[in-house]
Amino acid sequence: MPGEDGPDLRRFAGRIYARRAGKGKVADTSTAGAPLAVPGRLAAPFHALESARGHLFPLAAILFGLGVGLWFAWPVEPGTQVCAGMAALAVLGLAVAALAPDPFRPAGAALLALALGFLAPGLRAQLQAAPVLSTRYYGAVEGRIVEIDRSGSDAMRLTLDRVVLERRAAAETPVRVRVSLHGGQGWHAPQPGEVVILTAHLAPPQGPAEPGGFDFRRMAFFDQLGAVGYSRTPVLLLEPPAAGEEWIGRLRSYFSAGIRAHIPGEAGAFASGAMTGDRSGISQATVEALRDSSLAHILAISGMNLAFLAAFVFALIRGSIACIPPLALRVNAKKIAAFVSIFVALFYLLLSGSNVATERAFVMTCVMLVAVLLDRRALTLRSAAIAGVVMLTLRPESLLAPGFQMSMAATVALIAGFQALDRHMQHGRLPRWTVPVITLVASSAIGGSATAPYAAAHFNRFADYGLLANLLTVPAMGVAIMPMGVLAFLLAPFGLAFLPLWVMGLASEWILFVAYFVAEFDGSVTAIPAPHRLALPLITLGGLWLIAWPGRARLAGLAVLLGGLAVWPLASRPALLISSDGALAGLAGPEGRALSAPSGGGFTATTWLENDGDLATQQQAAARPGFDGPREARRFAFAGLSGVVLSGGKGEALLAEACAEHDLVILAARAQDPPPGCPLFDQSLLAMTGALALHPGAQGGVLVTPARDARIWSPPPPDPARIAGSLPPGFSLRLR
């Protein structure tokens, strides 16, 4: 048949074309004129792209993502000239792709994809720019609840929009603020859509805890989150939810409450989180157990959850139609099931809170279901590429999010892996009874291997028994929790929801049992130091090249991937770290990093230790040798210099004495009248630099690297010359 012979004929023609091209001539396949002569070496890259024409869309998606990554990696905010240059490259790429002879068109498309990828986050940043609190604030905070979750300290946390602050003009008021609730909160149970008022401490979102670290300020910028803080006073209701506003949030709360009413305890909170995305009832202990057993992805409402839901609805509708022979003979049951499944997936996306992982999974699911409607193959690299391009166009910042990276890595690896596995199955090389077992083991192994580098890089830990935990729990998720949730929704009007919810409760208890059981194994978690900054990009590009490029040339991707793994341990950790407020310092030593204080600055301390690949707590790190003296004046030695960390009122009173005795003075305050020539790092300097990393210089002296960068999400930093001039003698500025 023509449809069957087409690929073979194209491959045959491609071989003839390649032979002709190898002689130094590139044939113009258009009808416009004679062949275009190009030297063989210059033509080689174009021939390579031409030979990969059938794989160009996934490759274009990779280049689009590379362009997005280049924008975020740019050392300063790309100016008008840079953006204009990229726009010109996009126009050039479009012209080449549309008008040039065939061998050059793929190169034009590649250039276009790269340039558009670079321009997309800049446009997104301009659209998301919103006021950010410039100073600390204490007072009344009024706003509408748009999200309820839990903080790292296990406190309920509210995200508010339509914010009103005392003594703040509307133009200076953040679009959104996030407040953790502490103290007695028995007056009112907050619900989405309510307008509430409370008294809170607010501050601007903080930058990285160390140079090159996770930048919460950047994430908050793209979420239009202009302030974060806490409250120890009760939340008071001003207005109930307006009709039609935040209905999906209230519906989520309603479903979540219904699940917890039938499934008590932690199992109910887990089932609610897995089904609706409402994780406000899950304790921090359960979150840590799921993380240490590599099961946290179950609560992420990611591709697995949405795929299970869509697959169950698809099978349910198609099977129901098949049970009615007169109807089955007159309609296309498969397409009807796919069409309905799209809207079910959309409803679930809205219900679960529309986080990045769920949005990516929704786009991927829709692409697959639309392929079914169009009689195309559903599970292909092209589907994953479309999902990636759509997500990066709408939210370019998601490229840096661990959820996006891990979900896309797992999706692409599973598609490639199961395509290879399917070839073996089609040739009858595997006994039929082994297929379900092999599918389960292969999916867990492939997905776990693909996501492991990203989990290790972002969370600095590797769950050694994660494969075992996933093998024991993923079937329960796919067979019991997601299908039973759908059945409970369908049976609720008849008062029969308790039956599927009972099964869901058993499955939830099993998953939590496995999570706690595996997390308590000796050596269940291995600490991983922060990788070299080139490691993840090389691993990503190498893995994508290995999967997306056709022929033997794909083996070059394996070399790049191995190169990324090889450079992973080459990152050097700072010898001394100073927090952005000067209240905490961390000194590297033979027993690990010692901290200057056993409490305070918990997030910063945890980040430093995790990036070191250290599982110690802040209290344990503070007990290590490295610092001595009273809390207000912690003395240390660094690179042949004597230093001291001053904190509190007593510490400020010791400033003059410390300046005379030490070579490095860190003050957790703004020095009002420091002695001349004092080697001082106070909050005036740290306000310009952010957190600092200090390294001994190869030629003597100390190199100082600031965390603050000149990007749109950061307050404009001073000129580097001014910062360098503010450093004490012997300390040199080193920019990243």
N, C-alpha and C positions, 0 to 999 in steps of 0.2 A: 504493500500500500504506500501511497505517497508520503503519508505522515510518518511511516516507519523508515522509509529510505532517506528522508530529508537529512537527518543528522549525519548519516554515513557519506552522502554526497557532499555535504558541506565540509566534512573532515578531509575527504579526498581532494576537493578543490583547494582547501587550505594548504595541504601538503605541496600541491603543484605550485601554488602561489609562493610558498616559502622557498621552494627551490629556485624559482625565477628571481625572487628578491635577493637570495644569497649571492647571485652573480653581480650584484651592485645596482640593479635597476628596481625601481618601485613602479609597478603598473598602476596607472590611473584607471580605476574601475568605473569612473563616471563616463558619460557619453560626451563630455565637453571637449576632449582633445586627446593629444598624444600622451604616451606615458611620460611621467616625470622622473628624470634621472637624479638620483641622490647617491652620494658615496655610501658604500656598504656599511661602514662603521657608524655613520650618522643615522642610517636608516634602521639599524638594529633595534633600538628601543621602540620605534614605531611598529616594526614587524612583531615585536613581542606583545605589544598592546593589541595589535590586530588579531594575533593568534588567540588572544584571550577574550575576543569580542563577546562570546556567550557568557562570560563571567564579569562583564564590565560593570553591571549595576552594583553588585556587592563591593567591587573595588572602588567604585565612585563613592559609595557610602563610607568606606574606610577613609578615603581622602577627605570627605566632608568632615568626618570626626577629627581627622588630623588637623584640619584648618581650625576647628573649634579649640582643640588643644593648644595650637600655636598662639591663639589670642590670649588664652589664660596664662600661658607661659611667658608672654611678652614682659620684659622687666619693668616697663613703665606703661602708662595708659597710651595705647596707640593713638597718635594724633591725626589731624586731618590729612596730612600728607600720606601717612601709612594707609589710612582707609581709602583715600583716593587711588593710591597705587593698586590696592587690592581690587577695587572696583574696576579699574582699567584692565587688570588681569582677568577678571570675570568676563568683561566684554570681549577681550581677545580670545578667551577660551570658547565663548559662545560662537564667535565668528569662525574660528577654526573648526569647531564641531559641526557647524551648519554649512560652511562653504568650501572647506579644504578638501582635497582628494581623500579617498577612503582611508589610506594608511595613517593619515594625520588626524582624523576625526576623533578617535579615542583619546589621543593626547589632549585635544582641545576640551573634551568632556572632563578629563581628569583635572585640567587646570581650572575649569569652571567650578568643579566640585570643591576643590581646595580653597579657592578664593571665596566662594559663598559661605563655606564653613567658617572662615576667618571673620567675615562680616556679620554673621548671624548673632554671636554673643554681644557684639558692640551695639547692635540695634536693640537687642533685648535689655541690655544694661541701661540704655537711655530711656526705654519705656518703663523700667522698674524703679528708676531713681525716685526716692521719696525722702521726706525729712527724717533725720536721725537725731536723737537726743544728744545735745552737745555737752551737757554737764549732768551731774547727779541730781536726782529729783526726789523729794519726799512730800507727799500730800495726797489729796483725793484723786482717784483715777476712775473715770466713768467710761464705759464702753459696752459693746455688744459681744457676747460670747460666740465665737466661731469655731472653737476647737477646745476639747477637754482631753488631757492626757496626764501622764505622770512624769515627774522630773527624775533626775538621777538619784536624788535623795529620797525617792519614794513618796514625794508629796504631790497632791493634786495640782495640776497646772492649767491655767486658763490662758487662751489666746484671745485677745479682744481687738475688734476694729471699731470704727466710728469713735475714736478715742477723744476724750475731753480731759485736759489737765489744767489745774489751777495756774493762773498767772502765766499761761503760755498761749501765744497767738496760734490761730489755726494753721498758719503757714509753717510754724515751727513744731507742730504736734505730729508725732509719728502716725503713720497709717495704721500700724498694728503694734501692740505691746504684748508681752508674755509675762505672766505673774505666777509664781509658785505660792501655794497657800500653806502657811504654817500656823501653829497655835490652834486655838479653839475655833472650829468652823461648823458648829452645830446649828447655826441660825437658819441657814438656807442651803439646799442642795442645788448647785448650779446646773442649768440645762442649756443646750445650744439655742441661740436666738434671743436669750434674755438680755436685757439691758441692766447692768449691775453697777454698783459703786463700791469702792473699797479704798482704804488708805495703804499706800504701797511705797516701798523704796525702789526706784528705777535708776538704771544706769545705761549708758550706750553699750551696744554689743561689743564684746572684747575681741581683740585681734588674736593672732596665733600665740600659743603659750611659749613657743620658741621659733626661731627663724626656720622657715620651710615647713612648719607644722600645719595642722588643720586650722583653717581660718574661719572661725565662726562668724566673724564680721561679714565675710563675703557671702556666706550662706544666708545670713539675716538680710543682707542687702537685696538679694534676689527674691526673698520672701516678703519684702517691704516691712520687715520687723525692725522698728526703730528704737526699741528699748526693751530691756529685760529686767526682772527684779523679783521681789518677794513681798508678801504681806503677812503680818501676824494678827490682823484684825479681821473680824467676820465679813463675809461678802453679803451685801444687802441688795435686795431686788428693787429696781426702780420701775421697770416695765416688763410685763410678760412678753413672750415672743409675738411679734406682729403676724397677722394672718398671711400665710404664704411665704414668710421669710424663714430661712433656715429649716424648712420642713424636712429636708433630708437628714439634717443633724438630729432633729427630734425623732424621726423615724428610726435612725440608728440607735438612739438611746432607748426607744420603745422595744425594738427587737432585742437589744442587749439585755434590758431588764427582764424580758420574757424568758430568755435563755437562762439567766442567772436564777430566776425564780424556780425553774424546774431542775436545774443542775447546781446544787449548792457548792460553796467553797471555791477553792482555787481552780477546780476542774471547770466550773461554770464560767469563771472569769477568763480562763484560757479558751473555752469554746466560743465565748462571746468575742474575744479578740480575734480568733481565727476566722470567724464568720463575718463579723461586722466591722472589724478594725478598731473597735472600742477597747483599748488596752488600759483604761483607767483603773480597772479593778485588779490588775495583775500585780502581784508583789514583786519587789526588786529581787528577792531570792529566787523566784521562778524565772525571771528574766535572765539572771546570771546562770542558772542551771541550764536553760535552753541554749544560752550562748556557749557555755563550756562543753555542751554535748553536740554542738553544730546543728541545733534544731531551731535556732532563732528565725530562720527563713520561713518557718511555718506561720509565724505571726506577722510577717512582712506583707501579707496579702499580695504576693508576687505572682509570677507566671504559673507556679504549680497550683495555687489555690484557684486562680481563674480558669486554668486549663481543666482542672477536675470539675469545676462547676459547669463550664460550657460543654464538656464532653458528656456529663451526665444528662444535662438538659437535651442535648442533641440526640443522645441514644434514647431518652425517654419519649421524645416527640416522634422520632422516626419509628421506634418500636410500637408506639400507640397507633400510628397510622397503618403500620403493617398488620396490626391485629384486626383491621377493618378492610377486608379484601376489596369490596366495591370501591372504597375510597382510594386504596393503595394502587388500584389499576388506573385511576384517572388523574392522579396528581404525582408530582415528584417529591416523595417523602424526604429525600435527602436535602433538597433545596429548601423546603419548608422548614425543616429542622434547623438548617444553617441560618436562615433568615430570623427565626424566632430567637435563636441562641445569641445573635448579635445584640438584640435589645435586652435580653437577660444579662449579658455581660456588661452592657452600658449601665443598667440599673445597679448591678453589683459594684461597678466602678464608683458611682456616685455614693452608694451606701457605705462603702468602705473608706471614704475620705479622700479619694483621688490622689494618693501619694505617687511619687515618681515610679516606683516599682509596679504599682497597679496600673498606672497609665501606660507604661511600656508593655505590660502584659495584655492590656486591653487592645492596644494598637496591633500587637502581634496576633492576638486571637481574631480580631476583625479581618486582618489580611488573610488569614487562613480560611475563615468562613466565607469571605468574598471569593476566594479561589474556588471553593466548593460550588458557589453559585455560578461561577463562570466555567465550571468543568475543567479546572486546572489543578495541578498538584498543590496540596495545601502546605505541606511541611518542606520548605526549601530555604536555601540561603537568601534568595531574593525576598522572601517574606520577612526574614529577620532584618535584612538591609532596609526595607521600607519602614519597618517599625523603628529602627534606629534613626533614620533620617527624619522621620516625623517628630520623634521625641526631641532630637537635638535641634530641630528647627523651632519647636515651640518652647523648649526649655534647654538652651545650650548648656546652662550651668549644671545640668544633671550629669554631664560627662565626668565631672569630678566626684560625683556621689558614689559611695560604695554600692548602694542598691542597684544603680544603673549598671555599673561595671560588672558586678557579679551576676546579675540577671542576664545581661547580654552575653557574657562569657559562657554561662551555662547553656543558654539557648543555642548559640552557634555551635558549641561543642556537641550538644545532644543531637542537633540536626546532622552534623557531619558524621558523628559516631553511629547513629542509627541508619544513615544511608549505607555505610559500610556493612553494618550488621544485617541490613535488609538484603544485601546482595548475597550473603551467605545463606540466609533463610530461603531466598528464592531458588537457590541451586540445591536445596534439600540437604545441606550439609549438617543441619542440626535436627535432632529428634524433636517432634512436635511438642512433646510434654515438657521439654526444657525451655521452650520459648518464654513463658511467663517468668520463670525464675531468672533466666539470663537477662530478660528485659529489666527486671527490678534491680538486679545487681549491676548491670551495665549503666543504667540511668543514674544510680547513686554514685558509682565509681567515676563516671565521666563528668557528671555535674560537680561532684566534690573536687575532682582534680582541676577542673577548669576554674572554679571559684577560689581554690586554696591560695594562690598568690595574692589575690585582691583582699581576701579576708586577713591574711597574714600582714599585708602592708597597712591596712587601715585599722585593724584591731590589735595588731602586734601579738597575736596568739594563734595557735593551731590546735584544733581539737583532735587529739590522737585517735579517739575512738568514734569520730564522727560518722564514718561509714557504717559501723555497727548500729549506731543509734538511728540513722536514716533507714537502714534496711528493716529495722524493727517497727518504725513508726509511719513511714510514708504510706504503706498499704492501708493503715488505719485512717489516715487523712483522706485518701482517695476513695475508700470503700464505705467509710462510716460517717465522718464528720461532714464533708461537703454534701454528699447525697442526702444525708439525714436532715441537713439544714434546709435543703430544697423541699423535701417531703414535709417537714414541719411547717414551712410556710404555706404549702398547699393544703395541709390538713387542719390548720389553725381555725378556719371558719367553721369547721365541723366539730371542734372541741377535741380533736384527736392528735394534737401536736405532741402530747406527752409521750406517745409511743416512739417516734423517731428521736425525740430529745433524750429519752432514756438510753437509746443506743449511742447517741452522740456523747452522753456523759460517760459511758463506759470507755469509749475510744479516747476521750480527753484524759481520763484517769490513767489509762495505759500509757499515753504519750508522756504525761508528766512523770509517771513512775520511771519510765525509761530515761527521761532527761535527768532526773535526780540520781538514778542508779549509775548512769554512765559518768555524770559529772563528779561523782565521789570516788571514781577509780583513782588509784595512785598514778600520778603522771598523766592525768586525763588532758591536761593543757600544757603545751610547750610554748614558752615565751619566745617571740621573734623580734629581734631589733629592727628598727626602722630601716628600710632598704635605701640604697643609693637612688638618687632622684632619676637616674636613667633606667633603673631596673624594670619598673612597671611599663613604661612606654615601649621598651624593647620586647618585653614578654608579650605585650598586646599586639604590636605590629608583627612580630614573628609568628604568633599563633594565628592571626588573621591571614597572613600571607600563606602559611602552611595549609589552611583550609580553603581559602578562596581562589588561589592561583591554580590554573590547570597544569598538568604535566609534571615532568621532573623538576622544573624550575621551582616548584613549591618547596623543595628541600632546602632552598636558601632561607626560607622562613624558619625552619628548624634551627639553623645556625644562629639566626638573630635571636630566637627564643632562648637558646642555650647561653647566648651572650648576656641576655638580661639576667638569667639566673646566676651567671658568673660574677656580674658586677654587684649583685645584691649585697654581699657582705662588705663591700669596699667603702661604704659610708662611714665617715668618722664622726663620732659623737663629741659634742662640745665638752671641754674640760671643766668649764664653769658656766652655769646658766643663772640668769637674773630675771625674776618675774617682772611683768610690766608695771607693777606698783612698788617694786623694791622690797616687798615684805618677805620674799622667799628667795633663797639661793640654793643651788644644787652643785655639789663638787664631786667630780668623778674620782673614784678611789679603787684600791685593789679589791675591796669587798662589794663594790657597786657604788652607785651615786649616794652620797650623804646629803641630807637636807638640813637646812638651818633651823627649821621649826617642825614640831610634831603635829601641828594643826594649823588651819588657815591656809587659804589658797589650795584647797583640795583638788580642784580640777587641774590646776597647773602641775601640782606634784604628781598626780596620777599620770598625766600626759608625759612628763619627763621620764618617769620610771618605765612606762609602757614602751616608749620609743627606745629606751635602753635595752629592751628585752628583759625587764626585771619584774617579777611578780610580787615584790615586797610591797607592803603598805607604807603610807607616809610615816606612821609611827615607827615602823621597823627601820626605814631609811634614816630617820632622824636620830636613831640610836647608834648608827654606824660612826666609826672614827672619821673625823674631818673637821667638825666644828666643836668648839668648847666655849665655856663661859656662860654667863647668865643670859636669859632669853632676850633681854634688851640690848645685849652686845655680844653677838656670837662671832668669835674669832676663828680665822682659818688661814691656811697658807696655800698659795697658788703661784706656780711658775716662778718660784723664788721670791715672791712678794708676800707680805703680810697683809691680811685683809680683815674687815669686821663688818657685820651686818647689824645696823642699829634700827630698833623698832620701838614704837610707843613713845610716850612722853619722856621716860627716863633715857631712852636711846637718844632722842634729840638733844637732851641736856648734855650728853657726852660727846657731841659733835666736835667741839674744838679740841678736846683731848685726843679723840680718835684721829683727827686729821694730822696731829703732830706725831702720833705713834705708828701709823699704818700707811702702807703704800696704796691701799684700795679701800674706800669707805662707801658702803651701800646704805642709803638712808631711805626708809619707808615713809617719806614725807618730803615736802618742798622746803629746802633749806632757806631760811629767811636772810641770814647774813653769814654765809660760810667764810671761814678764814681764807685769805688769799693763798693760792697755790694748793688748796686742798684737793687731793685725788678723789673727787666725789662723784658718785653715781646716785643722784636723788631723783625725785619724781619730776622735777623740771626737765632733766635730761631724758628720762624714760618716756615722758609725754611726747618727745620728738622721735624717739626710736622704737618704742614698744619694747617687748622682751628682748634680752640680749644674750648672745652666745659668745663666749670668750675662749680663744685658743692661744697657746704660746706661739709666738712667731718663730719662724725658722732662723731668722737673723737676730733674734732677741726681741724684747718687747712683747706686747700682747695685741692680738688682732681681735677687733670687736665687730660682730655681725649683728645688725638690727633686724628685728622681725617685721617692722612696718615697711610697706612698699607704696609706691606712687601709683595706685590704681583707684578707679572710680569709687570703690566701696570703702576706701580708707580716707580719713581726713588728710588734706594735702600736707605731705611731710615737708619739713624745712629743706633748704638746699644742703646737699651732702657736705659742702665746705663748712657750713655753720655747725653741723653735727660734729664734724672732725675737729673744729676749733673748740668745741665744748668738752672734748675728751681730755682727761688728765695727761700730762707728759708721759711718754712711753707707751701710750695706747693708740693704735692706728685703726681707722675705720676700714672695714672690708665689706663691700656690698655683695649681695647674692647674685 
